[in-house]
Amino acid sequence: MNNLSLIKCKSCGTFNRNLDHCSNCGELINPTLIRKLSIEKRKKKIKDQLKEEQVTTENSFLYKLQNHRFWLVRVFAAVLHSVWVIIMAIGSFLAWLAAMISA
């Protein structure tokens, strides 16, 4: 008993037996290989998006200040970042408090 699989090509309609590519048009018809290619494309797309986000982060004003060559600018950036974090924490607490009071 042979494991013969008949696969119909989606582009030309030719039936093929145990082939990865269509014998008529050359289109990829093996579902396993199609799935692998799809996964590789998605991984590459995610990797490119992460690279783009990293470049955007590195171009931000605060990042440039934190990695400046002068120590005084780096200290100013650290103080600025700390103040921003404290203000966000107070704002978050006030939002939570307003939600608890209204509920």
C-alpha positions as CSV (number, residue, x, y, z in Angstrom):
1,M,0.0,0.0,0.0
2,N,1.5,3.2,-1.1
3,N,0.7,6.6,0.5
4,L,-0.4,8.3,-2.7
5,S,-1.9,11.7,-2.3
6,L,-3.7,13.5,-5.1
7,I,-3.4,17.2,-4.7
8,K,-5.2,19.6,-7.0
9,C,-3.3,22.7,-8.1
10,K,-5.2,25.8,-7.1
11,S,-3.9,27.9,-10.0
12,C,-4.3,25.5,-13.0
13,G,-6.5,22.6,-11.7
14,T,-4.1,19.8,-12.5
15,F,-4.1,16.8,-10.2
16,N,-0.6,15.8,-9.0
17,R,0.6,12.7,-7.1
18,N,3.2,13.1,-4.2
19,L,4.7,16.3,-5.6
20,D,5.7,19.5,-3.9
21,H,5.2,21.6,-7.1
22,C,2.6,21.3,-9.8
23,S,3.9,19.4,-12.8
24,N,2.0,21.7,-15.1
25,C,2.5,25.3,-13.9
26,G,5.2,24.9,-11.2
27,E,3.0,26.3,-8.4
28,L,3.8,25.2,-4.8
29,I,1.1,22.7,-3.8
30,N,2.5,20.9,-0.7
31,P,0.4,22.1,2.3
32,T,3.3,21.6,4.7
33,L,5.7,23.7,2.7
34,I,3.0,26.4,2.1
35,R,2.5,26.5,5.9
36,K,6.2,26.7,6.6
37,L,6.6,29.6,4.1
38,S,3.6,31.4,5.7
39,I,5.1,31.1,9.2
40,E,8.5,32.3,7.9
41,K,6.9,35.3,6.3
42,R,5.0,36.2,9.5
43,K,8.2,35.8,11.6
44,K,10.0,38.1,9.2
45,K,7.2,40.7,9.3
46,I,7.2,40.7,13.1
47,K,11.0,41.0,13.2
48,D,10.9,44.0,10.8
49,Q,8.2,45.6,12.9
50,L,10.3,45.2,16.1
51,K,13.3,46.7,14.3
52,E,11.2,49.6,13.2
53,E,9.9,50.2,16.7
54,Q,13.5,50.1,18.1
55,V,14.6,52.7,15.6
56,T,11.6,54.9,16.6
57,T,12.5,54.5,20.2
58,E,16.2,55.3,19.6
59,N,15.1,58.5,17.8
60,S,13.0,59.8,20.7
61,F,13.9,62.9,22.5
62,L,14.2,61.3,25.9
63,Y,16.3,58.4,24.7
64,K,18.7,60.9,23.1
65,L,18.9,62.9,26.4
66,Q,19.5,59.8,28.5
67,N,22.4,58.7,26.2
68,H,23.9,62.1,25.8
69,R,27.7,62.4,26.0
70,F,27.5,65.1,28.7
71,W,26.7,63.9,32.3
72,L,24.8,67.0,33.2
73,V,22.3,66.4,30.3
74,R,22.0,62.7,31.4
75,V,21.2,63.9,35.0
76,F,18.6,66.3,33.7
77,A,17.0,63.5,31.6
78,A,16.9,61.3,34.6
79,V,15.2,64.0,36.7
80,L,12.8,64.7,33.9
81,H,11.9,61.1,33.6
82,S,11.4,60.7,37.3
83,V,9.1,63.7,37.5
84,W,7.1,62.3,34.5
85,V,6.8,58.9,36.2
86,I,5.6,60.5,39.5
87,I,3.0,62.7,37.6
88,M,1.7,59.6,35.8
89,A,1.4,57.7,39.0
90,I,-0.6,60.5,40.7
91,G,-2.8,60.7,37.6
92,S,-3.4,57.0,37.6
93,F,-4.3,57.1,41.3
94,L,-6.7,59.9,40.7
95,A,-8.4,58.1,37.8
96,W,-8.7,54.9,40.0
97,L,-10.1,57.0,42.8
98,A,-12.7,58.6,40.6
99,A,-13.7,55.2,39.2
100,M,-14.1,53.8,42.8
101,I,-16.1,56.8,43.9
102,S,-18.5,56.6,41.0
103,A,-19.0,52.9,41.2
